[in-house]
Amino acid sequence: MILTPLTLNGAFRIDLDPHHDARGFFARQFCAATLASVGLNDHWVQGNTSVTERQGTVRGLHFQSAPRAEVKMVRCVRGAIFDAIVDMRPGSASFGNWTGLTLSAQNRTAIYVPQGFAHGFQTLEPDCEVMYLVSAPYSPLHEGGIHHADPAIGIGWPLPVTGVSDRDQALPALAASGAGSGAGS
């Protein structure tokens, strides 16, 4: 695993470090010791999969608030997505800022999403499958989110948005989400 810090403190790009031979390659996509060596979460309690059929669809931006705040490690295993994260940590110098990465079955890149961040993605191709490892069990009482098109955040989604769930369309702007008062921390 190759860990590269992103512009938002605590977030990382995770690339494979493949060992090639005549058959193809072998690589670790998760290594607890590597994550722990740089102070990152190395314990996952749940794995999730989402399949999104239509190109341009946005899922998110979602988070779990304390005491069920979670760390995520996200990888696209079919198709390609633009993955975006937003810092919602109270008192953070980068509060309300975002960064994004293209994750695809071809590049095999993952993103490490720290606790206190909202997460979402847009499908760049039809029929995308995304896998998530999460550090806390899902809790409907602690779920929250912010609107994907909040102008105060200004995420540059690469394609026109062709689909958003009714639930995600109804999410509040960052200013109305409760962020900064302990949400996502």
C-alpha positions in Angstrom: 0.0 0.0 0.0 1.2 3.5 -0.9 -0.3 6.2 1.4 -0.2 9.7 0.0 -1.6 12.6 2.2 -4.3 14.7 0.6 -4.7 18.4 1.1 -7.2 17.9 4.0 -5.4 16.8 7.2 -5.9 13.1 7.9 -7.2 12.2 4.5 -5.1 9.9 2.3 -5.0 8.5 -1.2 -4.2 4.8 -1.1 -2.6 3.1 -4.1 -1.6 -0.4 -4.6 2.1 -1.4 -4.6 1.8 -4.3 -7.1 4.4 -7.1 -7.4 4.3 -8.3 -11.0 5.1 -11.7 -12.5 4.1 -13.6 -15.6 0.6 -14.2 -14.2 -0.2 -10.6 -13.5 0.3 -8.9 -10.1 -0.4 -9.3 -6.4 -0.9 -6.3 -4.0 -2.2 -5.6 -0.6 -5.3 -3.4 -0.6 -5.5 -3.3 3.2 -2.8 -3.7 5.8 -3.5 -2.9 9.4 0.2 -2.5 10.2 0.7 0.1 7.4 -2.2 2.1 8.5 -1.3 2.0 12.2 2.3 3.0 11.4 1.1 6.4 10.4 -1.6 6.7 13.1 -4.6 5.8 11.0 -7.6 3.5 11.9 -6.7 -0.1 11.3 -9.9 -1.7 12.6 -13.0 -2.1 10.4 -16.3 -3.4 11.7 -18.4 -3.3 8.5 -18.0 -3.6 4.8 -20.6 -2.1 2.4 -21.2 -2.2 -1.3 -23.2 0.2 -3.5 -24.1 -0.2 -7.2 -25.2 2.8 -9.2 -26.5 2.2 -12.6 -26.6 5.7 -14.2 -23.6 7.8 -15.2 -23.7 11.3 -13.5 -25.5 10.1 -10.4 -24.4 11.7 -7.1 -24.6 9.8 -3.8 -24.0 11.9 -0.7 -22.6 13.8 1.0 -23.1 11.6 4.1 -21.6 11.3 7.5 -22.2 9.6 10.9 -22.1 11.9 13.9 -20.6 11.2 17.3 -20.7 8.9 19.1 -21.0 6.8 15.9 -18.7 8.9 13.7 -16.9 6.6 11.3 -13.7 6.4 9.3 -14.2 5.0 5.7 -11.9 3.4 3.2 -13.6 3.6 -0.2 -12.6 1.9 -3.5 -14.4 1.6 -6.8 -14.3 -2.0 -8.0 -16.4 -1.6 -11.2 -16.6 1.5 -13.4 -15.3 4.9 -12.3 -16.3 7.6 -9.8 -15.3 11.0 -8.7 -15.1 10.7 -4.9 -15.4 13.9 -2.8 -14.9 14.5 0.9 -15.7 17.6 3.0 -14.0 18.5 6.3 -16.7 19.0 8.9 -14.4 18.9 12.0 -15.2 21.7 14.5 -12.3 24.0 14.8 -10.4 22.6 11.8 -8.4 25.0 9.7 -9.9 23.4 6.6 -13.5 23.3 7.9 -15.9 23.4 4.9 -13.1 22.6 2.4 -13.3 19.7 0.0 -11.0 17.5 -2.0 -11.7 14.8 -4.6 -10.1 11.9 -6.4 -11.1 9.7 -9.3 -11.4 6.1 -8.2 -11.8 3.4 -10.8 -11.6 -0.3 -11.3 -8.7 0.5 -13.6 -6.6 2.7 -11.3 -7.5 0.6 -8.2 -7.0 3.7 -6.0 -8.8 4.1 -2.6 -9.5 7.1 -0.4 -9.1 7.1 3.4 -11.9 9.3 4.8 -11.2 10.4 8.4 -13.7 10.7 11.1 -15.5 14.1 10.9 -15.7 14.2 7.1 -18.8 14.1 4.8 -18.4 11.7 1.9 -20.0 11.4 -1.5 -19.3 10.5 -5.1 -20.5 10.9 -8.7 -20.5 8.1 -11.2 -18.3 8.8 -14.2 -19.6 5.7 -16.1 -22.7 3.6 -16.0 -22.9 0.6 -13.7 -20.5 1.5 -11.0 -19.8 -0.6 -7.9 -18.2 0.9 -4.8 -16.9 -0.9 -1.7 -16.5 0.7 1.7 -14.8 -0.4 4.8 -16.2 1.5 7.9 -15.0 1.7 11.4 -18.4 2.0 13.2 -21.6 0.1 12.7 -24.3 2.1 10.8 -26.7 3.9 13.1 -29.8 5.6 11.6 -29.9 7.9 14.7 -26.5 9.3 13.9 -26.7 9.7 10.1 -26.5 13.1 8.5 -25.5 14.8 5.4 -25.0 18.0 3.5 -26.3 18.9 0.1 -24.1 17.9 -2.8 -24.5 21.3 -4.6 -24.0 23.6 -1.5 -22.4 26.7 -3.1 -20.6 27.4 0.2 -18.6 24.3 -0.4 -18.5 24.4 -4.2 -17.6 20.9 -5.2 -16.6 20.7 -8.8 -18.5 17.6 -9.9 -17.0 16.7 -13.3 -20.3 15.8 -15.1 -23.8 17.3 -15.1 -25.7 15.7 -12.2 -28.2 13.3 -13.7 -29.6 11.7 -10.6 -29.8 12.2 -6.8 -32.0 10.4 -4.4 -35.0 12.3 -2.8 -33.2 11.8 0.6 -30.0 13.4 -0.7 -31.7 16.2 -2.6 -33.4 17.2 0.8 -30.1 17.4 2.7 -29.3 20.8 4.2 -26.5 23.1 3.3 -23.3 22.9 5.4 -24.4 26.0 7.4 -27.7 24.4 8.4 -26.3 20.8 9.0 -25.2 21.3 12.6 -21.6 21.0 11.5 -19.2 22.9 13.7 -21.2 22.0 16.8 -20.0 18.4 17.1 -21.6 16.9 14.0 -19.2 14.3 12.5 -16.7 14.8 15.2 
